[in-house]
Amino acid sequence: MIAALVAKQIYYKNVQQLQSYAKTECFVEGAEEFASMISFYHDIGMIIKHRNTVVLKAQWLIDLFKQLITIPPFDKVDHVHAKYWQELETYGILSMELVDHVFSRFIQQGIIKEDILDMMEQFGLIAKFSPSPADVKYFVPALLSSSPESICKMEPSPTDPCPLYLHFVDGFVPHGLFPQLVARSIRWCGETWPMEHPPTLYQNGARFCYWKANSRSCSHLQDEIHQDCPKEKDTERGFKG
């Protein structure tokens, strides 16, 4: 069934559409039998299912991700969305206006935007920052290409409350690990404590400011995570708050 749809260049379906197709073309009767089939295909990596969206070809999903987080050449950017691409390139902020623009032709075909964004979050490609339901932004830490000199010169301070360091033997760090760590930190901080301001992101570091409230007072807290500069032989990771 999956191969037949991909052969027709159909790379995604919602669950209801796929169930109807399975019943008509493959004689799959009943919701339980269909759910078992989808679960099996998902477990062996033949499809990717998330909520109501079923991706039938992984490469199509990868290409879609790339459209969202790859800065196009200057002469390929339309004037209306140029400022959003610039914001993404400079600050790593993926605006909903840019998301809607990239997804415009897919939304008309029934793809669910929220499901795709959720999958990107799960893979650590983006991180959601939502101080209110009406104000939603996504960050793409891996896109940042510069950082202030102070990040490379940062040293432990006696006033730091118990920093955590992750040291990798021989200086080998899996490619893309640090941006994923930053993305997951943004998500964790946002879910644990309300952040008053968006996180400040750099190529090798990030700063989080948030409020920790209790019954008597509201304390302002600040955490930092940074990666030693590539010129160093050994690489470390650190949370400092």
N, C-alpha and C positions, 0 to 999 in steps of 0.2 A: 504493500500500500504506500509506504513512505517513498520508495524508489519510483513508483509510478507518478506520484505528485511532483517530485523533484525533476523527473524527466520532462514534465510539462512546464518547468520553470516556476513552480509554485513552492515557495520556500517557507511559508508560514501560514498558519490557520489559527482561528480561535477554537476553543474546545468544542463548541456547539457545531461549527462547520465541519470539523474533523469527525465528530461522532456521526453526523448525518452522512458524510462520505463513506465512513466505515460500514455503516448499516446498508447503504445502497450498493456499494461496489464490492465489499468484502464479506457481507452477510454476518457482520458482528452484531449480535442481538443482545440487548440489555446493557444498562449502565455499568454494572459490575464487570462484565466481560470486557467492555471498552476500557474501563479504568485500569484493569489488570494489564491489558495490552499496552496502553500508554506508559504505565509505570515500568514495564519491562523494557520498552524501547528507550526510555529515559535513563534507566539504570545502566544499560550497555553503551550509552553515549550516542545512540543513533539519532535521537532528537533531544531538544532542550525544552522542557515544560516549566513555565512559571505562571502561576495563577491561571488566567484565562487564555494565555498565549502559548502556542506550540510552535517552536522553530524547527523546521524540517531539515535545514542545512546549516551546519555550524559556520561555514565560511561566509554565508550571507549575513549572519549575525555579526561576525567580526568586521565585515565591510561596513555595516551600519554603524557600529561603534566608532570606526575610523572616521566616518563622515561627521560625527559629532565632536570628536576631540582632535582632529587634524586641522591645523591652520592652513587654509588654501593660499595659493600664490596671490600676490597683491592684485594682479590684473584679473583674477577670477572672482574677486569679492565684489558683490553689488553694494552700491552706496548706502542703501537702507540699513544693511546689517553690518557695515564695516566697523562701527564702534563696538559692537558686541564681539566680533572676532578679535579686535584689539584688546578688549577687556579680558578675553580668554587667554590671549598670548602673554599679556603683561602681568595679570594678577591671578591667573588660573581660575577665573570665575566663569562658569557656564550659565548664561542667563536663560530664563525660560523663553524669552523672545527668540533666541537663537535655536533652542530646542524645537520650538514650534515651527520655525522656518525649515529646519532640516527634516522634520517629520511630516511636513505638510502633505507630501504626495503619498506617504504611507498611511497617514490617518484616514485619508479618503478610501483606502483599501481595507479598512477595518482593523489595522494593527493598534494595539493599546499602548500608548506612549508610556504610561506609568509602569507597565510590566517591563518594558525595555530598560527604563531608568533604574528600576529595582534590580534587574540583573547586573547592570553596570556597577551598582553599589555592592552587590554580593561579590563580584570579581575584584573589588578594590580599585576600580578605575576612576570612580567619582565618589564624592561625599556630599551628603545633603545637609544644608544649613537652613533651618526654618524657624526664625524667631517668632513667627506668627503664621497661621494658615494662609494668609494673603501675601506673605513675603517668603518666597521659596527660592533658594539659590543652590547651585551645585558647584563644587570645587573639583578641579582636575590637577592634583599635585604633580603628576608626572610631566606636565607641560612646562613647568617653570624652568627657566634656563639661566637664572642669575640669582645671586644672593649678596647681601651686604658683607663687607669685609669683616665686620664684627662677628659674624657667624663663625668664620674660620678661626678667629682669635679667641673664641669663647673658652674660658677656663672655669673649673669648679670654684665655687665661692664658699667660705665657711658658713655663710648665712643660708645656704641652700638646704632645704629640709630633705636629707637623704636622697640624693639623685640615684637613678638606676642606669647602669651602663650595660650594654650588650656588646661584648667583645668577640670578634670573629678571628679565629686562628689563621695565621698566614695572610690576613688582610682580604680574604675572599668573601664577598657578600653577594648573594644571589641578585641578579639584575632585576630591578623593579621592586625590591623588597621595601626600601625606604618610602617611596610614594604610597605603597599600600598601607604601611604602618601609619603614615600621616592621615590617609583617608579614613582608616578605621578609628583613629584617635578623634577625628572631627565628629564622626558618628557617635562614638561612645560619650564624648563630652556633652554633645547636644542632647543625648538621651538621659544622661545622669544629672547634669546641672544646666539651668538656663543660661545661655551665653548672651551677654548684653551686646557684644560687638562681634562681627564676623572674625574668624581666625585670620591671622596674618601669615601668609605663606611665602616661602622662598625655595630656591632649588635644594638647599641643604638644611632647611629648618622650618619650624612653624611655631607660632605663639598663640595660645588660647587664653582668653580672658572671660571669666564667667562669675556668676554670683552663687554663693552657697548660703541658702537661707535656713534659719532655724526659728524656734519660737521667740527668741529674744533679739536677735540681730541678723543682719545680712552682710556677710563677709565677701570682700572682693578677692578672688584668687587668680593666679596666673601660672600657667604651665608652659614649658618650652620643650620641644623635641628637636634635636639637631644631629646631623651626620658630619663626621670629620671630613675635611676636604680631601679630594682624591689624591693630592700630593703626599698624604701621609701613608706610611707603610701599612699601618694597622687601621682598621675602621671600627668605630664605636657608634652606638646609639645611646641617647640619653634623654630621660624625662627630667625636667627640673621645674619645681613648683614652689 
